[in-house]
Amino acid sequence: MWKALSEPFRYRKSTAAVQVVDAQNPQNVNRKKQKAKDWQATLKRIWHYLAHHKGRLSLVLFMVMLSSVLTLLGPYLIGRAIDQYLEGPGGSPWLLFLAGLAAVYVFSSLVSWLQNIWMIAIAQETVYRMRVDLFGHLHKLPIPFFAKRQRGELMSRMTNDIDNVSSTLNSSAIQVFSSVLILVGTVVVMLLLSPLLTLLTFLVVPLMVIGMKWITRRTGVLFKERQRNMGELNGFIEETLSGQRIIKAFSQEERVIGTFREHNARIKQSGFWAQTISGFIPKLMNGLNNLSFAIIAGVGGILAIRGAITVGVIVVFVEYARQFTRPINDLANQWNTLLSAIAGAERVFEILDEEEEAIDEGAARELESLQGAVSFSHVSFSYNKGEETLQDISFEASPGETIAIIGPTGAGKTSLIQLLSRFYEADSGSITVDGHEITTIRRESLRSHMAFVLQDSFLFEGTIRDNIRYGKLEATDEQVEEAAKLANAHSFIVRLEGGYDKILQGDGSGISQGQKQLLAIARAILADPAILVLDEATSSIDTVTEIKIQEGLQRLMEGRTSFVIAHRLNTIRRADQILVLQEGRLLEKGSHEQLLERRGLYSNLYQGRMQLQ
């Protein structure tokens, strides 16, 4: 029955894993699939982090060994005390054994406490390094990576998956090592006391092995399924929280709640079966432990009556038999926890294995200054092979010129800017800045001479002053306020409670979209870029606010090479050059008057005979 119920999870998981990897990075499907199954490689990579604490780990392992010895010594002292007591007054003082037993247990507790404290410290430092590596690596990944991933799913790897590793290292690592030592030590002592009773105790081992193999083979898959489902749920939650306005605007609350229930149900189902099946382990162990106890008690009683062994040996053997099954039980339980941690670690290492943004060549140059001359020569680009987004684009922009880029949605306007900033690399052709191929310029240096004002300007949690200063971290308060004045933002800032020190919540909630744009303009003014990109900067702003923003933009654009992407044609009439894109091709270029005279696509768009959308 259980096999029939749990098998669908196993096959569904393996299929889903392949589909997820294939969607995320098709060229690395085979490599990722192999790594997802290589738990030994995952453990080695975890050890790479633990190896930074070899000294303390050695001390912890020594304490674990000492604790295991003390654990084995306790039952032996109990048996000796019983035998000495039964021997009567002529025997050795049995109270000494009891005093020794008390000392052993007190010392054992102290040792266990110390080893746990030290291991927790090692575990926390280890996951700290993992988080730092993962977060740092995320910032080295190219923009295309984030375009294919949900933010919530990435957050789940940063939190839930690493927490799984943390909790396992905190307790399970010590428990596994301790259980192995106790198991080996118990077997050795039992063989010394009575080989026959030891052999009888081993009769239950095959049943234990078969039972645990059956259970862990299923629970390992289910724990991985649960982690994947948790990541999907986190991604969905993050998406719905970010899109609350759209959800409410279209009255999609019930549909979203229904989708959430589906995700939640999958977690509940995989979690239920993982916990239920893994819960069989203690039940199985208890049953086999009782069976072992019955065998030892029965056979041991017969041997004691015949004088082959003492009563104390029987008592010791019963206790050791329990200790023999207890570490096996612990190992089985910790094995499930370990599988869950490995599943989490695999997801973390999967991100760490993603290729970073292409490293700049050793000869890549730093740009001390930039005039802003830009040239595209026969540039072509595609996001997916066989689907060209830009085809044979050529134009030149002189320093200080304003270049307007228009065209229907999907024409390639934003893609052109993505190539200029090297968020993506062109498939063919040449892009130069001040005569230098951009591939020969360090990305960081190139982007430091550029500034962006987008349709949805992102603001960080913090003060208004800090958000403006993001464009130039070393700027003084006076420079920040001067930039705000040039952007027409100063007047609304001083009216806010707290002024420049007002703390904005996530993404600038608490101020209007227009005010966000003004702050973004102030941030760009403070950065003092040579190349400016305005991507639909006024598309969602009311007329009055647009006038303020346009004034700020004009000040910002003075003396800078500016690329303006806009749907509103009246905002680009003063551009020095207008590029008209359609389906990835540059159909027309020239000034407003020149393009009207040609009576082509731009003329039709301007006179309202066609729609940009």
KOLDOVEX-795505 format. One record per residue (C-alpha): x, y, z; residue number from 0; residue in three letters. Coordinates in steps of 0.25 Angstrom, whole numbers, plus 5000, padded with zeros to 4 digits. Example, Ala and Ser with C-alpha at 12.3 -4.5 7.8 and 13.67 -1.06 7.14 Angstrom:
BEGIN
- 5049, 4982, 5031, 0, ALA
- 5055, 4996, 5029, 1, SER
END
This chain:
BEGIN
- 5000, 5000, 5000, 0, MET
- 5011, 5010, 5004, 1, TRP
- 5019, 5007, 4991, 2, LYS
- 5007, 5010, 4983, 3, ALA
- 5004, 5023, 4990, 4, LEU
- 5019, 5028, 4990, 5, SER
- 5023, 5023, 4976, 6, GLU
- 5016, 5035, 4969, 7, PRO
- 5025, 5045, 4977, 8, PHE
- 5038, 5038, 4972, 9, ARG
- 5035, 5038, 4958, 10, TYR
- 5028, 5052, 4958, 11, ARG
- 5040, 5058, 4965, 12, LYS
- 5050, 5052, 4955, 13, SER
- 5043, 5058, 4943, 14, THR
- 5040, 5071, 4950, 15, ALA
- 5055, 5073, 4953, 16, ALA
- 5059, 5071, 4939, 17, VAL
- 5048, 5081, 4934, 18, GLN
- 5052, 5091, 4944, 19, VAL
- 5067, 5090, 4940, 20, VAL
- 5064, 5090, 4926, 21, ASP
- 5056, 5103, 4926, 22, ALA
- 5066, 5110, 4935, 23, GLN
- 5079, 5107, 4927, 24, ASN
- 5076, 5098, 4915, 25, PRO
- 5091, 5097, 4911, 26, GLN
- 5095, 5091, 4925, 27, ASN
- 5084, 5081, 4926, 28, VAL
- 5092, 5068, 4927, 29, ASN
- 5103, 5075, 4936, 30, ARG
- 5092, 5080, 4946, 31, LYS
- 5084, 5066, 4946, 32, LYS
- 5097, 5059, 4950, 33, GLN
- 5101, 5069, 4961, 34, LYS
- 5086, 5068, 4967, 35, ALA
- 5088, 5053, 4969, 36, LYS
- 5103, 5054, 4974, 37, ASP
- 5101, 5055, 4989, 38, TRP
- 5115, 5051, 4992, 39, GLN
- 5120, 5063, 4984, 40, ALA
- 5110, 5071, 4992, 41, THR
- 5116, 5066, 5005, 42, LEU
- 5130, 5069, 5000, 43, LYS
- 5126, 5083, 4997, 44, ARG
- 5120, 5085, 5011, 45, ILE
- 5133, 5079, 5017, 46, TRP
- 5141, 5090, 5009, 47, HIS
- 5134, 5100, 5017, 48, TYR
- 5136, 5092, 5030, 49, LEU
- 5150, 5091, 5027, 50, ALA
- 5153, 5105, 5031, 51, HIS
- 5150, 5100, 5046, 52, HIS
- 5159, 5088, 5046, 53, LYS
- 5165, 5091, 5060, 54, GLY
- 5152, 5093, 5067, 55, ARG
- 5146, 5081, 5059, 56, LEU
- 5157, 5072, 5064, 57, SER
- 5154, 5077, 5078, 58, LEU
- 5139, 5074, 5076, 59, VAL
- 5142, 5060, 5071, 60, LEU
- 5151, 5057, 5083, 61, PHE
- 5139, 5062, 5092, 62, MET
- 5130, 5053, 5084, 63, VAL
- 5139, 5041, 5086, 64, MET
- 5140, 5044, 5101, 65, LEU
- 5125, 5045, 5102, 66, SER
- 5123, 5032, 5095, 67, SER
- 5133, 5025, 5104, 68, VAL
- 5126, 5030, 5116, 69, LEU
- 5113, 5026, 5110, 70, THR
- 5118, 5012, 5108, 71, LEU
- 5124, 5012, 5122, 72, LEU
- 5111, 5015, 5130, 73, GLY
- 5104, 5001, 5127, 74, PRO
- 5117, 4994, 5130, 75, TYR
- 5118, 5000, 5144, 76, LEU
- 5103, 4997, 5147, 77, ILE
- 5105, 4982, 5144, 78, GLY
- 5118, 4982, 5153, 79, ARG
- 5110, 4989, 5164, 80, ALA
- 5099, 4979, 5163, 81, ILE
- 5108, 4967, 5163, 82, ASP
- 5116, 4972, 5175, 83, GLN
- 5103, 4975, 5183, 84, TYR
- 5099, 4961, 5180, 85, LEU
- 5112, 4955, 5185, 86, GLU
- 5109, 4960, 5198, 87, GLY
- 5117, 4967, 5209, 88, PRO
- 5130, 4959, 5205, 89, GLY
- 5130, 4966, 5191, 90, GLY
- 5136, 4979, 5187, 91, SER
- 5128, 4992, 5192, 92, PRO
- 5117, 4993, 5182, 93, TRP
- 5115, 5007, 5186, 94, LEU
- 5128, 5011, 5180, 95, LEU
- 5122, 5007, 5166, 96, PHE
- 5110, 5015, 5168, 97, LEU
- 5118, 5027, 5172, 98, ALA
- 5127, 5025, 5160, 99, GLY
- 5114, 5023, 5151, 100, LEU
- 5109, 5037, 5156, 101, ALA
- 5122, 5043, 5153, 102, ALA
- 5122, 5037, 5139, 103, VAL
- 5108, 5043, 5136, 104, TYR
- 5111, 5057, 5142, 105, VAL
- 5124, 5057, 5134, 106, PHE
- 5117, 5052, 5121, 107, SER
- 5107, 5063, 5122, 108, SER
- 5117, 5073, 5123, 109, LEU
- 5125, 5068, 5111, 110, VAL
- 5112, 5067, 5103, 111, SER
- 5109, 5082, 5107, 112, TRP
- 5123, 5087, 5102, 113, LEU
- 5123, 5079, 5089, 114, GLN
- 5109, 5084, 5086, 115, ASN
- 5113, 5099, 5089, 116, ILE
- 5126, 5098, 5080, 117, TRP
- 5119, 5091, 5069, 118, MET
- 5108, 5101, 5068, 119, ILE
- 5118, 5112, 5067, 120, ALA
- 5125, 5104, 5056, 121, ILE
- 5112, 5102, 5049, 122, ALA
- 5108, 5117, 5050, 123, GLN
- 5121, 5121, 5044, 124, GLU
- 5120, 5111, 5033, 125, THR
- 5106, 5115, 5028, 126, VAL
- 5110, 5130, 5030, 127, TYR
- 5121, 5127, 5020, 128, ARG
- 5111, 5120, 5011, 129, MET
- 5102, 5132, 5011, 130, ARG
- 5113, 5142, 5008, 131, VAL
- 5118, 5133, 4997, 132, ASP
- 5104, 5132, 4991, 133, LEU
- 5100, 5146, 4993, 134, PHE
- 5113, 5151, 4987, 135, GLY
- 5112, 5141, 4975, 136, HIS
- 5097, 5146, 4972, 137, LEU
- 5103, 5160, 4970, 138, HIS
- 5113, 5154, 4960, 139, LYS
- 5103, 5147, 4951, 140, LEU
- 5098, 5153, 4938, 141, PRO
- 5085, 5160, 4936, 142, ILE
- 5079, 5148, 4928, 143, PRO
- 5080, 5139, 4940, 144, PHE
- 5071, 5148, 4948, 145, PHE
- 5061, 5149, 4936, 146, ALA
- 5059, 5134, 4937, 147, LYS
- 5057, 5133, 4952, 148, ARG
- 5047, 5137, 4962, 149, GLN
- 5052, 5146, 4973, 150, ARG
- 5045, 5138, 4984, 151, GLY
- 5051, 5125, 4979, 152, GLU
- 5065, 5131, 4980, 153, LEU
- 5061, 5137, 4994, 154, MET
- 5057, 5123, 4998, 155, SER
- 5071, 5117, 4995, 156, ARG
- 5077, 5129, 5003, 157, MET
- 5068, 5126, 5015, 158, THR
- 5061, 5112, 5016, 159, ASN
- 5071, 5104, 5009, 160, ASP
- 5083, 5109, 5016, 161, ILE
- 5075, 5108, 5029, 162, ASP
- 5073, 5094, 5027, 163, ASN
- 5088, 5092, 5025, 164, VAL
- 5090, 5100, 5038, 165, SER
- 5080, 5092, 5047, 166, SER
- 5087, 5079, 5042, 167, THR
- 5101, 5084, 5045, 168, LEU
- 5096, 5089, 5059, 169, ASN
- 5092, 5075, 5063, 170, SER
- 5092, 5064, 5053, 171, SER
- 5107, 5064, 5050, 172, ALA
- 5110, 5061, 5064, 173, ILE
- 5099, 5051, 5066, 174, GLN
- 5103, 5043, 5054, 175, VAL
- 5118, 5042, 5058, 176, PHE
- 5114, 5039, 5072, 177, SER
- 5104, 5029, 5068, 178, SER
- 5115, 5022, 5059, 179, VAL
- 5125, 5022, 5071, 180, LEU
- 5115, 5016, 5081, 181, ILE
- 5110, 5006, 5071, 182, LEU
- 5124, 5001, 5069, 183, VAL
- 5128, 5001, 5084, 184, GLY
- 5115, 4994, 5088, 185, THR
- 5118, 4983, 5078, 186, VAL
- 5132, 4981, 5083, 187, VAL
- 5128, 4981, 5098, 188, VAL
- 5116, 4972, 5095, 189, MET
- 5125, 4962, 5088, 190, LEU
- 5135, 4962, 5100, 191, LEU
- 5123, 4960, 5110, 192, LEU
- 5116, 4949, 5103, 193, SER
- 5118, 4945, 5088, 194, PRO
- 5105, 4936, 5088, 195, LEU
- 5096, 4948, 5093, 196, LEU
- 5103, 4957, 5083, 197, THR
- 5099, 4948, 5072, 198, LEU
- 5085, 4947, 5077, 199, LEU
- 5084, 4962, 5077, 200, THR
- 5089, 4963, 5063, 201, PHE
- 5077, 4955, 5058, 202, LEU
- 5069, 4967, 5058, 203, VAL
- 5079, 4975, 5049, 204, VAL
- 5075, 4970, 5036, 205, PRO
- 5061, 4974, 5039, 206, LEU
- 5066, 4988, 5043, 207, MET
- 5074, 4989, 5030, 208, VAL
- 5063, 4985, 5021, 209, ILE
- 5053, 4994, 5028, 210, GLY
- 5062, 5006, 5028, 211, MET
- 5066, 5004, 5013, 212, LYS
- 5051, 5003, 5009, 213, TRP
- 5048, 5016, 5017, 214, ILE
- 5060, 5025, 5014, 215, THR
- 5059, 5022, 4999, 216, ARG
- 5045, 5028, 4999, 217, ARG
- 5047, 5039, 5009, 218, THR
- 5060, 5045, 5002, 219, GLY
- 5052, 5048, 4989, 220, VAL
- 5040, 5054, 4997, 221, LEU
- 5049, 5063, 5005, 222, PHE
- 5055, 5068, 4992, 223, LYS
- 5041, 5070, 4986, 224, GLU
- 5037, 5078, 4999, 225, ARG
- 5049, 5087, 4997, 226, GLN
- 5046, 5089, 4982, 227, ARG
- 5031, 5092, 4986, 228, ASN
- 5035, 5102, 4997, 229, MET
- 5044, 5109, 4987, 230, GLY
- 5032, 5110, 4977, 231, GLU
- 5023, 5115, 4988, 232, LEU
- 5032, 5126, 4993, 233, ASN
- 5034, 5131, 4978, 234, GLY
- 5019, 5131, 4977, 235, PHE
- 5017, 5139, 4990, 236, ILE
- 5028, 5149, 4986, 237, GLU
- 5021, 5151, 4972, 238, GLU
- 5007, 5153, 4978, 239, THR
- 5012, 5163, 4989, 240, LEU
- 5019, 5171, 4978, 241, SER
- 5007, 5171, 4969, 242, GLY
- 4996, 5174, 4979, 243, GLN
- 4991, 5186, 4972, 244, ARG
- 4989, 5178, 4959, 245, ILE
- 4983, 5167, 4966, 246, ILE
- 4973, 5176, 4973, 247, LYS
- 4971, 5185, 4960, 248, ALA
- 4966, 5172, 4952, 249, PHE
- 4959, 5166, 4964, 250, SER
- 4968, 5153, 4963, 251, GLN
- 4968, 5151, 4978, 252, GLU
- 4961, 5138, 4978, 253, GLU
- 4969, 5132, 4966, 254, ARG
- 4982, 5136, 4974, 255, VAL
- 4977, 5130, 4986, 256, ILE
- 4973, 5117, 4979, 257, GLY
- 4987, 5116, 4973, 258, THR
- 4993, 5118, 4986, 259, PHE
- 4985, 5107, 4992, 260, ARG
- 4990, 5098, 4980, 261, GLU
- 5005, 5101, 4984, 262, HIS
- 5002, 5100, 4999, 263, ASN
- 4995, 5086, 4996, 264, ALA
- 5007, 5081, 4989, 265, ARG
- 5016, 5085, 5001, 266, ILE
- 5006, 5079, 5010, 267, LYS
- 5005, 5066, 5002, 268, GLN
- 5020, 5064, 5001, 269, SER
- 5023, 5068, 5015, 270, GLY
- 5012, 5059, 5020, 271, PHE
- 5017, 5046, 5013, 272, TRP
- 5032, 5050, 5016, 273, ALA
- 5029, 5052, 5031, 274, GLN
- 5019, 5040, 5032, 275, THR
- 5028, 5030, 5025, 276, ILE
- 5040, 5035, 5033, 277, SER
- 5032, 5034, 5045, 278, GLY
- 5032, 5019, 5043, 279, PHE
- 5047, 5018, 5047, 280, ILE
- 5045, 5020, 5062, 281, PRO
- 5033, 5011, 5062, 282, LYS
- 5041, 5000, 5055, 283, LEU
- 5053, 5002, 5064, 284, MET
- 5044, 5001, 5077, 285, ASN
- 5038, 4988, 5072, 286, GLY
- 5051, 4982, 5068, 287, LEU
- 5057, 4987, 5081, 288, ASN
- 5046, 4980, 5089, 289, ASN
- 5048, 4967, 5081, 290, LEU
- 5063, 4968, 5084, 291, SER
- 5060, 4970, 5099, 292, PHE
- 5051, 4958, 5100, 293, ALA
- 5062, 4949, 5093, 294, ILE
- 5073, 4954, 5102, 295, ILE
- 5064, 4953, 5115, 296, ALA
- 5060, 4939, 5111, 297, GLY
- 5073, 4933, 5107, 298, VAL
- 5081, 4941, 5117, 299, GLY
- 5072, 4936, 5128, 300, GLY
- 5074, 4921, 5124, 301, ILE
- 5089, 4924, 5124, 302, LEU
- 5089, 4931, 5137, 303, ALA
- 5082, 4919, 5143, 304, ILE
- 5093, 4910, 5138, 305, ARG
- 5104, 4919, 5143, 306, GLY
- 5109, 4922, 5130, 307, ALA
- 5107, 4937, 5132, 308, ILE
- 5104, 4946, 5144, 309, THR
- 5091, 4954, 5146, 310, VAL
- 5100, 4967, 5145, 311, GLY
- 5104, 4963, 5131, 312, VAL
- 5089, 4961, 5127, 313, ILE
- 5086, 4975, 5132, 314, VAL
- 5098, 4981, 5124, 315, VAL
- 5094, 4973, 5112, 316, PHE
- 5080, 4978, 5112, 317, VAL
- 5085, 4992, 5113, 318, GLU
- 5095, 4990, 5102, 319, TYR
- 5085, 4984, 5094, 320, ALA
- 5077, 4997, 5095, 321, ARG
- 5089, 5005, 5092, 322, GLN
- 5092, 4996, 5080, 323, PHE
- 5078, 4999, 5074, 324, THR
- 5078, 5014, 5079, 325, ARG
- 5089, 5019, 5070, 326, PRO
- 5084, 5011, 5058, 327, ILE
- 5070, 5018, 5061, 328, ASN
- 5078, 5031, 5063, 329, ASP
- 5085, 5029, 5050, 330, LEU
- 5073, 5026, 5042, 331, ALA
- 5066, 5038, 5048, 332, ASN
- 5078, 5047, 5045, 333, GLN
- 5079, 5041, 5031, 334, TRP
- 5066, 5047, 5027, 335, ASN
- 5070, 5061, 5033, 336, THR
- 5083, 5059, 5026, 337, LEU
- 5076, 5057, 5013, 338, LEU
- 5067, 5069, 5015, 339, SER
- 5080, 5077, 5017, 340, ALA
- 5087, 5071, 5005, 341, ILE
- 5075, 5075, 4997, 342, ALA
- 5076, 5089, 5002, 343, GLY
- 5091, 5090, 5000, 344, ALA
- 5089, 5085, 4985, 345, GLU
- 5080, 5096, 4983, 346, ARG
- 5090, 5106, 4988, 347, VAL
- 5102, 5100, 4981, 348, PHE
- 5093, 5100, 4968, 349, GLU
- 5093, 5115, 4969, 350, ILE
- 5108, 5116, 4972, 351, LEU
- 5111, 5107, 4960, 352, ASP
- 5104, 5117, 4951, 353, GLU
- 5114, 5124, 4942, 354, GLU
- 5117, 5138, 4946, 355, GLU
- 5117, 5150, 4937, 356, GLU
- 5128, 5149, 4927, 357, ALA
- 5141, 5153, 4933, 358, ILE
- 5147, 5165, 4927, 359, ASP
- 5160, 5162, 4919, 360, GLU
- 5173, 5165, 4926, 361, GLY
- 5176, 5176, 4916, 362, ALA
- 5162, 5183, 4918, 363, ALA
- 5164, 5197, 4921, 364, ARG
- 5159, 5207, 4931, 365, GLU
- 5152, 5220, 4926, 366, LEU
- 5157, 5232, 4934, 367, GLU
- 5147, 5241, 4926, 368, SER
- 5137, 5240, 4915, 369, LEU
- 5133, 5249, 4905, 370, GLN
- 5120, 5241, 4901, 371, GLY
- 5122, 5238, 4886, 372, ALA
- 5115, 5225, 4883, 373, VAL
- 5115, 5217, 4870, 374, SER
- 5107, 5204, 4866, 375, PHE
- 5113, 5197, 4854, 376, SER
- 5105, 5186, 4848, 377, HIS
- 5100, 5181, 4862, 378, VAL
- 5091, 5168, 4863, 379, SER
- 5086, 5161, 4875, 380, PHE
- 5077, 5150, 4880, 381, SER
- 5072, 5146, 4893, 382, TYR
- 5070, 5132, 4887, 383, ASN
- 5077, 5126, 4876, 384, LYS
- 5069, 5127, 4863, 385, GLY
- 5060, 5138, 4868, 386, GLU
- 5068, 5151, 4865, 387, GLU
- 5064, 5163, 4874, 388, THR
- 5073, 5173, 4867, 389, LEU
- 5077, 5172, 4852, 390, GLN
- 5089, 5180, 4846, 391, ASP
- 5087, 5193, 4854, 392, ILE
- 5097, 5204, 4851, 393, SER
- 5097, 5219, 4856, 394, PHE
- 5106, 5229, 4862, 395, GLU
- 5104, 5239, 4873, 396, ALA
- 5113, 5250, 4876, 397, SER
- 5116, 5255, 4890, 398, PRO
- 5105, 5263, 4896, 399, GLY
- 5094, 5259, 4886, 400, GLU
- 5080, 5254, 4890, 401, THR
- 5077, 5241, 4883, 402, ILE
- 5062, 5237, 4883, 403, ALA
- 5058, 5223, 4881, 404, ILE
- 5044, 5219, 4877, 405, ILE
- 5036, 5208, 4871, 406, GLY
- 5025, 5198, 4874, 407, PRO
- 5026, 5189, 4887, 408, THR
- 5036, 5178, 4884, 409, GLY
- 5044, 5186, 4874, 410, ALA
- 5057, 5185, 4881, 411, GLY
- 5058, 5199, 4888, 412, LYS
- 5062, 5194, 4902, 413, THR
- 5070, 5183, 4896, 414, SER
- 5079, 5193, 4889, 415, LEU
- 5082, 5200, 4902, 416, ILE
- 5084, 5186, 4909, 417, GLN
- 5096, 5184, 4899, 418, LEU
- 5101, 5198, 4901, 419, LEU
- 5102, 5196, 4916, 420, SER
- 5108, 5182, 4914, 421, ARG
- 5096, 5175, 4921, 422, PHE
- 5096, 5166, 4909, 423, TYR
- 5107, 5164, 4898, 424, GLU
- 5104, 5166, 4884, 425, ALA
- 5105, 5154, 4875, 426, ASP
- 5112, 5161, 4864, 427, SER
- 5116, 5175, 4860, 428, GLY
- 5123, 5186, 4867, 429, SER
- 5119, 5196, 4878, 430, ILE
- 5129, 5207, 4882, 431, THR
- 5130, 5218, 4892, 432, VAL
- 5139, 5229, 4890, 433, ASP
- 5145, 5220, 4879, 434, GLY
- 5148, 5209, 4889, 435, HIS
- 5141, 5195, 4887, 436, GLU
- 5132, 5194, 4899, 437, ILE
- 5137, 5179, 4900, 438, THR
- 5151, 5185, 4903, 439, THR
- 5146, 5194, 4915, 440, ILE
- 5143, 5188, 4928, 441, ARG
- 5128, 5187, 4931, 442, ARG
- 5129, 5194, 4944, 443, GLU
- 5137, 5206, 4938, 444, SER
- 5127, 5207, 4926, 445, LEU
- 5115, 5207, 4935, 446, ARG
- 5121, 5217, 4945, 447, SER
- 5120, 5227, 4933, 448, HIS
- 5105, 5224, 4931, 449, MET
- 5092, 5227, 4938, 450, ALA
- 5078, 5221, 4937, 451, PHE
- 5065, 5228, 4939, 452, VAL
- 5054, 5217, 4937, 453, LEU
- 5039, 5216, 4936, 454, GLN
- 5038, 5209, 4950, 455, ASP
- 5050, 5216, 4958, 456, SER
- 5054, 5207, 4969, 457, PHE
- 5057, 5213, 4983, 458, LEU
- 5064, 5206, 4994, 459, PHE
- 5059, 5205, 5008, 460, GLU
- 5066, 5217, 5015, 461, GLY
- 5066, 5232, 5016, 462, THR
- 5063, 5241, 5004, 463, ILE
- 5077, 5246, 5005, 464, ARG
- 5083, 5232, 5004, 465, ASP
- 5075, 5229, 4992, 466, ASN
- 5079, 5241, 4985, 467, ILE
- 5094, 5239, 4989, 468, ARG
- 5093, 5225, 4983, 469, TYR
- 5098, 5232, 4970, 470, GLY
- 5111, 5236, 4977, 471, LYS
- 5113, 5231, 4991, 472, LEU
- 5124, 5241, 4994, 473, GLU
- 5115, 5253, 4991, 474, ALA
- 5113, 5263, 5003, 475, THR
- 5099, 5267, 5008, 476, ASP
- 5101, 5280, 5001, 477, GLU
- 5103, 5273, 4987, 478, GLN
- 5091, 5264, 4990, 479, VAL
- 5082, 5276, 4992, 480, GLU
- 5087, 5283, 4980, 481, GLU
- 5084, 5271, 4971, 482, ALA
- 5070, 5271, 4977, 483, ALA
- 5068, 5285, 4974, 484, LYS
- 5073, 5283, 4960, 485, LEU
- 5063, 5271, 4959, 486, ALA
- 5051, 5280, 4964, 487, ASN
- 5050, 5270, 4976, 488, ALA
- 5055, 5280, 4987, 489, HIS
- 5042, 5286, 4989, 490, SER
- 5034, 5274, 4992, 491, PHE
- 5045, 5268, 5000, 492, ILE
- 5045, 5279, 5010, 493, VAL
- 5030, 5278, 5012, 494, ARG
- 5031, 5264, 5016, 495, LEU
- 5032, 5260, 5031, 496, GLU
- 5047, 5258, 5033, 497, GLY
- 5051, 5265, 5020, 498, GLY
- 5063, 5259, 5014, 499, TYR
- 5064, 5249, 5026, 500, ASP
- 5050, 5243, 5024, 501, LYS
- 5052, 5228, 5024, 502, ILE
- 5045, 5222, 5011, 503, LEU
- 5040, 5207, 5012, 504, GLN
- 5043, 5197, 5002, 505, GLY
- 5042, 5202, 4988, 506, ASP
- 5039, 5216, 4993, 507, GLY
- 5025, 5214, 4998, 508, SER
- 5019, 5226, 5004, 509, GLY
- 5022, 5236, 4992, 510, ILE
- 5016, 5237, 4979, 511, SER
- 5021, 5231, 4966, 512, GLN
- 5025, 5245, 4961, 513, GLY
- 5032, 5248, 4973, 514, GLN
- 5040, 5235, 4972, 515, LYS
- 5044, 5239, 4958, 516, GLN
- 5049, 5253, 4963, 517, LEU
- 5058, 5246, 4973, 518, LEU
- 5063, 5237, 4962, 519, ALA
- 5066, 5249, 4953, 520, ILE
- 5073, 5255, 4965, 521, ALA
- 5081, 5242, 4967, 522, ARG
- 5085, 5243, 4953, 523, ALA
- 5089, 5257, 4953, 524, ILE
- 5098, 5254, 4965, 525, LEU
- 5105, 5243, 4958, 526, ALA
- 5109, 5253, 4947, 527, ASP
- 5109, 5243, 4936, 528, PRO
- 5114, 5244, 4922, 529, ALA
- 5104, 5236, 4916, 530, ILE
- 5089, 5236, 4921, 531, LEU
- 5078, 5226, 4918, 532, VAL
- 5063, 5230, 4920, 533, LEU
- 5054, 5219, 4918, 534, ASP
- 5039, 5223, 4918, 535, GLU
- 5043, 5233, 4929, 536, ALA
- 5030, 5241, 4929, 537, THR
- 5020, 5230, 4923, 538, SER
- 5012, 5228, 4936, 539, SER
- 5012, 5243, 4941, 540, ILE
- 5001, 5253, 4941, 541, ASP
- 5003, 5266, 4933, 542, THR
- 5006, 5275, 4944, 543, VAL
- 5017, 5266, 4950, 544, THR
- 5022, 5263, 4936, 545, GLU
- 5025, 5278, 4934, 546, ILE
- 5034, 5277, 4946, 547, LYS
- 5040, 5265, 4942, 548, ILE
- 5043, 5270, 4928, 549, GLN
- 5050, 5282, 4934, 550, GLU
- 5058, 5273, 4943, 551, GLY
- 5062, 5264, 4931, 552, LEU
- 5066, 5276, 4922, 553, GLN
- 5076, 5280, 4933, 554, ARG
- 5081, 5266, 4934, 555, LEU
- 5082, 5264, 4919, 556, MET
- 5090, 5277, 4917, 557, GLU
- 5104, 5274, 4912, 558, GLY
- 5102, 5259, 4912, 559, ARG
- 5100, 5248, 4902, 560, THR
- 5085, 5244, 4904, 561, SER
- 5077, 5232, 4900, 562, PHE
- 5062, 5234, 4901, 563, VAL
- 5052, 5223, 4900, 564, ILE
- 5038, 5228, 4899, 565, ALA
- 5024, 5225, 4894, 566, HIS
- 5020, 5240, 4895, 567, ARG
- 5025, 5246, 4882, 568, LEU
- 5023, 5260, 4887, 569, ASN
- 5035, 5257, 4897, 570, THR
- 5045, 5254, 4886, 571, ILE
- 5043, 5266, 4876, 572, ARG
- 5055, 5273, 4881, 573, ARG
- 5064, 5261, 4880, 574, ALA
- 5077, 5263, 4871, 575, ASP
- 5074, 5249, 4865, 576, GLN
- 5062, 5240, 4865, 577, ILE
- 5064, 5225, 4862, 578, LEU
- 5051, 5217, 4858, 579, VAL
- 5051, 5202, 4860, 580, LEU
- 5042, 5192, 4856, 581, GLN
- 5043, 5177, 4858, 582, GLU
- 5058, 5179, 4862, 583, GLY
- 5062, 5187, 4849, 584, ARG
- 5066, 5201, 4848, 585, LEU
- 5056, 5206, 4838, 586, LEU
- 5058, 5221, 4839, 587, GLU
- 5068, 5231, 4846, 588, LYS
- 5069, 5246, 4846, 589, GLY
- 5063, 5259, 4852, 590, SER
- 5048, 5261, 4855, 591, HIS
- 5047, 5270, 4842, 592, GLU
- 5055, 5261, 4833, 593, GLN
- 5047, 5249, 4837, 594, LEU
- 5034, 5256, 4835, 595, LEU
- 5039, 5260, 4821, 596, GLU
- 5041, 5245, 4817, 597, ARG
- 5027, 5242, 4820, 598, ARG
- 5030, 5228, 4825, 599, GLY
- 5027, 5221, 4838, 600, LEU
- 5031, 5232, 4847, 601, TYR
- 5022, 5242, 4840, 602, SER
- 5010, 5232, 4841, 603, ASN
- 5013, 5230, 4856, 604, LEU
- 5014, 5245, 4858, 605, TYR
- 5001, 5249, 4851, 606, GLN
- 4993, 5238, 4858, 607, GLY
- 4991, 5229, 4846, 608, ARG
- 4998, 5217, 4854, 609, MET
- 5000, 5213, 4868, 610, GLN
- 5013, 5210, 4875, 611, LEU
- 5006, 5199, 4883, 612, GLN
END
